[in-house]
Structures are given as structure tokens and as C-alpha cells.
Amino acid sequence: MTISTTNGDAPNSPEVSTYSAYIKEELRRYDEHLRDVRGLSAGTRKDRMRIIALLLEGKFKHREVVFARMQPDDVRQFLATRLAQCQTSSNASQHAAALRSYLRYRATCGDSVAQLAAVIQNPVHWKLASLPRALKQDEIEHLLESFSTRCRWQKRSYAIIRCALDLGLRSGEIAGLKISDIDWRAGTVTLKGTKTLRQDILPLPMETGQALAEYLQHERPRSSRPSVFVMHRGDHDRGMTADDVRGVIKWAYRRIGLKHTRSHALRHAFACRLVERGSSLKEVADLLRHRSLNSTLIYAKLDTP
């Protein structure tokens, strides 16, 4: 049994099947809150639920989940155990964010969480201390040119790269694209169900539109699925997931020897290119669909011509 929600996009974790029915039910309700109230992506929800599942397993095991029994020492011991396994600031931040998120959810359920929240501390992160890890121009050219050689699902991979590079789409947004979202006459693409829980209409660059058309007309297998990008194996097909998209991008990196591992490097390259061409941070924030302008401030540090 895995966690699922009504719209079918809930994060499924292999470890979840080992937990008791009590914990599964608590995670299901928490996941619905993250999706419907907080508007978080499937990937973020999966990461947070993985951490909270471990917290609940340590406290309740096969017993009913009664949140009132959770004590500050339980949270403190959980953090100490988890952080001892991986002593990095990013791991500490991830656990702190997940725990605070869960406590906020429990607060909406009427529980008292102040004492529990008091034991959660974030590691020191100097704001804007780093630069976005984007692909350089020569790396981008090498990546795009690599699709001129024969490779498996060449047109699909190339179209995915262009969506990330030309539109700044996240992996989940690429996977969520439907054929009906593309208005070929108007030259636009509509994004639905994004992290901001709003509908965005973006201009569709000519190169991106051509790449999508080439894939849809000449390589996409026949399918009743509405998704633009589909996986076809044997007699079965399905829409690609965010993990599938990330896998395609990482394989494209690896094929030409790039050291980057994150698909977000293409999104960063899109933002850097906007800044270098004179776009304001507000314009960059709008095209990246950031909830807050603070998320875009990192690009103000770029050493550009």
C-alpha cells in the first residue's frame, strides 16, 4: 500500500509500505494538506513525508498516532539521530523545514506545538552567500549540439531540454505539460497546477515550439494519454513523471561529460540569460513564477558584462 491522493499525483515512497495503517492515514491527511492548502509540488511533499514518516515510526510504531503524546525530547532525539547520519547544513535544513511544516499542519488541527517547535533550530546559512549553479554558454551549446548525433528518444530528450532552457520550466512542470496546453496559433503555453497554484501563460519561443512539434509528429508513440511527454514500454504507456524528466536531463549531461547533476542548472541558465540581457529582477521573477521576489535576489549577484 502506498500513499495516494485523489488527483493521482501524490508522492509514492517505497518505504511507506512498511508503516502501520495508523501512520499511513496520518501521512495521507498531511499530504492532502501540503497539496491542497500549501500548494507544494509532488517532489517537495515526498521529501517532507519521508522525514515525518520516520518521526512517527519512531514514536508510535504500530500504535495509534496521538499527536498529544509527542514530546520535545522525542523531536530532539529524532533530530540528533538523523543528523548524526549526515552532518551537513543542507540535511539539517531539510529536516528542520519538514518538522516545522508538519507542526504547522498539526497547529491547524488544534494541537499545541510551541514546545515542540522550540527545539528545532536551523543551521546558519548566510543569505545569498552562493551563486546559482547554471550552465555556461559553451556548455549549453555543447549540450544542444549533442542531439545531432543518434541517441535513444532523441527528439523527446531535445524537446525536454529546450523546455527547461528556453522557458525555465521545472521538471514537474515539463512532466505536467498537456498537448491541450500548447496554443500553436497564439504561440503560447499554459502552465496549470504549478507550485504557486495559479495558471500561467508563457510565450512559446520558435525553437522550443519546433522541438515540440518535431517530437509530437515524428517520435511520440501513439497514445491516448493527454501528456506531451510519454513513456512507452511494451503494451503500456504513461505520462512522464518529474523523476523521468530529471533522468533524461541528467543522462544528457552525462553523455557529453558535464559535471552538473541537477536539472535546475538549465532553469538557472534561463534566468542568468534574462539578467544578462537587461531584464529586471521583477521580470525574471515573473517568468520563473517565483512566489516572492526574495527568491530571485540571488541573480542580482551575477558578474555579468
N, C-alpha and C positions, 0 to 999 in steps of 0.2 A: 504494500500500500504506500502510495506517495501523496504528498500534499497537492491538492489541485483546487482551482477556483473556477467560477462559472464561466469565465471567458477563455479558459484553456491556456492562459499564458503564465500560469504560476510556476515559480521555480521548482524543479524536481531535483531532490538530492538523494543519491543512493543511500546515504547514511540514515535518512529519515525512516526507512522501512524497519529499522531495528528498534525504534522507540515505541513506548506504550501508546495505547489508544488515547489516554488522557493527554499525553504530551502532543500527539498528533493533532488533537482537537484544539488545543491551545495555540499551536503554531498556525493552524488553519485560520483561526479568528484573527491572529496577529497579522498574517499575510494579507487578509482582506482589508485590514486597517491600512497597511502600508500601500496597498494598491489603490483603494477607493478614496481614502482620506488624504494620505500623504502624496499619492501620485508617483511612487517610486518605480523605477524600471525593474524588470524581472531579475536582472543580474544583481542589483543592489539588494533586492528583497532576499534573494538566495543567500547572499553573503551574511546578511543580518540574521536570518533564520537559522543558519548553520551554527552561529555563535550562541544564539538564545536556546537552541535545542540542547546544546552541551550544558548550558547553565541549568536548565530544567531537569535534564537527565541526572545531573549530579545531586540535585536537591530532592527530586521526587521519585526518580526511577520508575517503579511500577505503581506508585501511589497516585491518588487524585491530586491534580495541580490546585493547591490552595495558596494563592499568592500571599495571603496574610502571614503565612509561615516563613516566608523568605526573610532572612535576617542580614544585617550589614556584614557580618562575618562570612556569610555564605558568598556574597558578592566579592568580598575582599580575597577570600581563599581561591575563588574561581579565577580571578584576575591574576593572582600570584602564580597559580599553576599553569595557566595558559601562556603568560608572558615569559615564564621560565623556559618554555619550549622554543620560543622565537623572540629573542631580545632585540627587537627593532622598534623604532619610533612609529613606523607605519603600522605594524601589528598592534601596538598599544593603542594607536588612534582608532584603528578599525574596531577593536573590542570596546573601547570607550563609547564610540558612536553607536554601536549596536545596543549596548546596555542602556544608554540614555534614551535611545529611540524606544526600546521596549518599556522602560519606566514611564515615558510619556504616554504610551498606549495604556498602560495599567492605570495611570492617573485619570484618563478619560473614562475608565471603568469604575472610578470612585475609590481607588485604593490610595493609601498614603505612601508616598515614595521618597519623601525628603531625606530620611535617614539613609536609605539605600543609595540615593544619588550622591550623597555627601562623600562616599568612599571612592567614587570614580574620579580619577584625575587624568588629565590629558598630558602627554609628554610635551616638552617645549618645541614649538615649531615657529621659527622666525618667519613672519608673514612676507610673502614674495621673495623668499631667500633664494629660490631656484628659478631657472628659466624653463619654459616649455620644451620638451624633447621632441622637436619637429624634424622632419626630413629636410636635408639641404637640397638646393636646386639640382645639383648634379646627380644626387641620389634619386630624386623624383624622375628626372629624365631617364636614368638607367632603368628604373622600375617600369616606366611606361613602355620603353623600347623593348623590354624583355618579353612582352606579349607578342612580338612579331615572330618569335620562334614557336615551334609546335609544342603545346603543353595541353594537358587534360583540362577540358572545360575552359578553354582559352577565352572565349567571348564572355562567359559568365564572370570569370575572375577579373577580366579587364573592366567590365561594367561596374563591378563592385568597387574596385579601386577608384574609378572615376567618381562614383557617388560620394565616397569619403573625401577625395581630394578636391573635387570641384564644388561640392555642396556642404562639406563639413559635417556629413551625417554620421551619427553614432552607429555602432554595429547593430544595435537593436532597431534603429530607425531604418537601416538598409533592409534588414530581415523583414520588417513590417510593411515594406512597400507593397501596395497592391497595383495591379495593372490599371484599375479604375482611378488611381491617384494621379496618373500622368495625363495631363491635358496637352496633347500634341499640337493642337491648333494654337492655343494660347502660349505654349512654351513654358508651362509651369508644372510643378509637382507639389502635391498636397500631403503634408505630414499629419497623421492622426495618432492620438494616443501617445504623444511624446512625454518626456519627463515632466514638462510643465502643464500637462493635462489640458492643452489647448490645441487648436488646429492652426497650422502654419502653412502658408503658400509661398513657395520659393521659386525664383526664376530657374528655368532649366537650361544650362549652357548648351551650346550646339554640340560640343564634343561629348558631353555626357549623354545627351539625347541620342546621338548617333551610336554610341556604345550600347545603350539600352536597346535601341531598335535592332541593331545587328544581333544581339543575343536573343531577343524575343522572336525574330524572324528566322534565324538560321541555326540556333543551337538549343534553345529551350525545348525540352521534351513536351509532347502533348500531355496536357494535364488539365483537370477540372479545378485545380487549386487557383484561388484568386491572386496568390502571391506572385510578384515579379520573379523572384529567385526561388527555384525549387530544386529539391534533391530527388533523383530518380534511381531506384535500385530494384532490379528485378521487375516484379509486377506492382510495386508500390512506389508512391511518390508522396512528398510532403513539402511544405514550405520550409525554407531555410530558417534556422534559429540564429540568435546573436552569436552563439558559440561557433556555429558553422561559418558565419561571416568572418569572425576573428581568425578562424583556422585558415580560411582562404588567404587573408591578408598576411598572416604570419608565414605561410608557405611561399607566398610571392617574395617576401623579404629573404627568406632562407635560400630560395632558388638562385638569387643573384648575390648572395653573400652579405646582405645588410645585417648589421648587428642589432637593429631595432627589433623589439619583440612585441610592442604594443600597437594595436590598430589605431589608437588615439593619435599616434605620430602623424597620420595623414590629416586628421582634423586640426591638429596644431599647425601643420604646414599651410592649410587653408587660411587659418586665422593670421598667421605671420605674413602671408602674401597680401592679405587685405590691409594690414598695418603698413607694410612697405609701399603700398600703392596710395597711401594717404587717407584711408578710411578712418573715421573717428572711432573711439572705443565704443560709443553708443551703437554705431552701425555694425561693428564687429559683434557686439553683444546680441544685437537683434538677429543677425544671420546665424550665430551659434546657438541662439534660442536659450541664452542663459537667463535664469530667474533673477539674478542680481548682477548689477554692474561690477560688483566686487569680484565676481568670478572671472571677469575679463581683464582686470587690472594687471595681471601677470604679463600681458602682451605689451604693456607700456614700457617694460624694461628692455625690450629688444633693441640691440645695437644695429640699427638699420642705416643704409645710405641716406 
